[in-house]
Amino acid sequence: MARVVVVVLALMMISVNGFAFGLPKAPAMGSASGKSAVSIDDALSMQNDLLKAYANGVKLNCEAQSIMSEALGLDSLAADLKAESDGLSETNVDGLEASVAKSKAATDAISKKMAESKELSAEAKGKVAKSLVPLGLSLLSYKSAAEKGVSALDGAKSVIENAPMTQKLSAKSKLDPILSIAPSLPGDLSNVIAMAGKYVEFAKSNDIEPPKGLNDALGD
């Protein structure tokens, strides 16, 4: 009887092993196609590229708003926005997000002043025209950041999901700038595009021709 049990168990093991050997191999972590997962170094590199583009976009937008505010007689706001632009750093993520919040608040004040504005002086017109140059560059940087944000966010999620359980919190902490910034970029880009459109309309209403670069950026 014992011999029969041993034989049965042996047959069962052979059957199980044979079934296991017949299973398809799972693809490597990080993609369904079997490509290797994004490494933490890859994700950090994408994060750096994203922050550079984002910081440049915010910096240039604050600069454009500062010049436009000065053209409209909003001298205190102009000074605040210039200081914000001058002090921006891509390594200070909290500072970047605070600058974006201040820029959004300034947008309302500038829009209101534009609506109330009557005929501009020659000096003011010159400043309006000057503000459109950094605005166009800001728009391009925001578009670049939005594009980079998609791949950076995918990479960060891949790294965190595939990290060993003991390293997940560390990976999330290192990649937190991507996780906090990337999801908001489409909305930020939409806001800048909308504001740029208002700048162009205001400029044209005052016989100021917007630079080709800004028109091209809006048309992309």
C-alpha positions in Angstrom: 0.0 0.0 0.0 2.8 2.4 0.9 4.5 1.7 -2.5 1.3 2.6 -4.3 1.1 5.9 -2.5 4.7 6.7 -3.4 4.0 6.0 -7.0 0.8 8.1 -7.0 2.6 11.0 -5.4 5.5 10.7 -7.9 3.0 10.8 -10.8 1.3 13.9 -9.3 4.6 15.7 -9.0 5.5 14.9 -12.6 2.1 16.2 -13.7 2.4 19.4 -11.7 5.9 20.1 -12.9 5.0 19.4 -16.5 2.1 21.8 -16.2 4.3 24.5 -14.7 6.9 24.1 -17.5 4.2 24.6 -20.0 3.2 28.1 -18.7 4.3 31.1 -20.8 7.0 33.2 -19.2 5.8 36.4 -17.6 7.1 39.6 -19.3 9.7 41.6 -17.5 8.4 44.2 -15.1 7.5 47.6 -16.5 5.6 46.7 -19.8 3.3 44.2 -21.3 5.7 43.7 -24.2 8.5 42.3 -22.1 10.7 45.4 -22.1 12.8 46.0 -19.0 11.3 48.3 -16.3 12.2 51.9 -16.0 15.1 52.3 -13.5 15.1 54.7 -10.7 17.9 56.6 -12.4 15.9 56.8 -15.6 12.9 58.2 -13.7 15.1 60.7 -11.9 16.6 61.9 -15.2 13.1 62.4 -16.6 12.1 64.2 -13.4 15.0 66.6 -13.8 14.1 67.3 -17.5 10.5 67.9 -16.5 11.4 70.3 -13.7 13.7 72.3 -15.9 11.0 72.8 -18.6 8.3 73.5 -16.0 10.5 76.0 -14.0 11.4 77.8 -17.3 7.8 78.0 -18.3 6.7 79.5 -14.9 9.7 81.9 -14.8 9.0 83.2 -18.3 5.3 83.5 -17.6 5.9 85.5 -14.4 8.3 87.7 -16.4 5.6 88.3 -19.1 3.0 89.1 -16.5 5.4 91.5 -14.7 6.0 93.5 -17.9 2.3 93.5 -18.8 1.4 94.6 -15.3 3.8 97.5 -15.6 2.3 98.5 -19.0 -1.1 98.6 -17.3 0.0 100.6 -14.3 -0.1 97.8 -11.8 3.4 98.7 -10.5 3.2 96.8 -7.2 2.0 93.6 -8.9 4.7 94.1 -11.5 7.4 94.2 -8.8 6.1 91.1 -7.1 6.0 89.1 -10.3 9.5 90.2 -11.2 10.8 89.1 -7.8 9.0 85.8 -8.3 10.5 85.3 -11.7 14.0 86.2 -10.5 13.8 83.9 -7.5 12.5 80.8 -9.2 14.5 77.6 -8.9 13.8 74.2 -10.5 15.1 72.5 -7.3 12.5 74.1 -5.1 9.3 72.3 -6.0 7.2 73.9 -3.3 8.4 77.3 -4.5 7.5 76.5 -8.1 3.9 75.5 -7.1 3.7 78.7 -5.0 4.8 80.8 -8.0 2.2 79.1 -10.2 -0.5 80.0 -7.6 0.7 83.7 -7.5 0.7 83.7 -11.3 -2.9 82.5 -11.5 -4.0 85.2 -9.0 -2.1 87.8 -11.1 -4.0 86.6 -14.2 -7.3 87.8 -12.7 -5.9 91.2 -11.9 -4.3 91.7 -15.3 -7.5 90.5 -17.1 -9.6 92.9 -15.2 -7.2 95.8 -15.9 -7.1 94.9 -19.6 -10.9 95.1 -19.7 -10.9 98.5 -18.1 -8.0 99.9 -20.1 -8.6 102.7 -22.6 -6.0 104.1 -25.0 -2.4 103.2 -24.2 0.5 105.5 -24.3 3.4 104.8 -26.7 5.5 103.7 -23.7 2.8 101.4 -22.5 2.3 99.9 -26.0 6.0 99.2 -26.1 5.8 97.3 -22.8 2.8 95.3 -24.0 4.8 94.3 -27.1 7.8 93.4 -25.0 5.7 91.2 -22.7 4.6 89.0 -25.6 8.1 87.7 -26.2 8.6 85.9 -22.9 5.0 84.8 -23.0 5.6 82.9 -26.3 8.7 81.3 -24.9 6.8 80.4 -21.7 4.1 78.7 -23.7 6.6 76.6 -25.6 8.2 75.6 -22.2 4.8 74.7 -20.8 4.1 72.5 -23.8 7.4 70.8 -23.5 6.8 70.2 -19.8 3.3 68.8 -20.5 4.8 66.3 -23.0 7.6 65.3 -20.6 5.1 65.0 -17.8 3.3 62.1 -19.5 6.4 59.9 -19.9 7.8 61.0 -16.5 4.6 60.1 -14.7 4.4 56.7 -16.4 8.1 56.1 -15.5 7.6 57.1 -11.9 4.6 54.8 -11.5 6.5 51.9 -13.1 9.4 52.3 -10.7 7.2 52.6 -7.6 5.0 49.6 -8.6 7.9 47.4 -9.4 10.1 48.4 -6.5 10.5 45.8 -3.7 8.1 46.4 -0.8 10.8 47.7 1.4 11.9 50.3 -1.2 8.5 51.6 -2.4 8.3 54.5 0.1 11.8 55.6 -0.7 11.1 55.5 -4.5 7.9 57.5 -4.0 9.7 60.1 -1.9 12.4 60.5 -4.5 9.9 60.8 -7.3 7.3 62.9 -5.5 8.0 66.0 -7.7 6.7 64.1 -10.7 3.7 62.8 -8.8 2.7 66.3 -7.6 3.5 68.3 -10.7 2.7 66.1 -13.8 -1.0 65.6 -13.1 -1.6 69.4 -13.0 0.4 70.3 -16.2 -2.5 69.9 -18.7 -4.6 72.3 -16.7 -1.7 74.7 -16.2 -1.0 74.6 -20.0 -4.6 75.4 -20.7 -4.5 78.4 -18.4 -1.4 79.8 -20.1 -2.9 79.3 -23.6 -6.1 81.0 -22.5 -4.1 84.0 -21.1 -1.9 84.2 -24.1 -5.0 84.4 -26.3 -6.2 87.4 -24.2 -2.8 89.1 -24.5 -2.9 88.7 -28.3 -6.4 90.1 -28.5 -5.5 93.0 -26.2 -2.3 93.7 -28.2 -4.2 93.7 -31.5 -6.9 96.0 -30.2 -4.1 98.5 -29.5 -2.6 98.1 -32.9 0.3 96.0 -31.6 1.4 93.1 -33.8 2.1 90.0 -31.7 5.5 88.3 -32.5 5.5 85.4 -34.9 6.8 83.1 -32.2 3.8 83.6 -30.0 1.4 83.2 -32.9 3.2 80.0 -33.9 3.1 78.7 -30.3 -0.6 79.3 -30.1 -1.2 77.6 -33.4 0.6 74.4 -32.5 
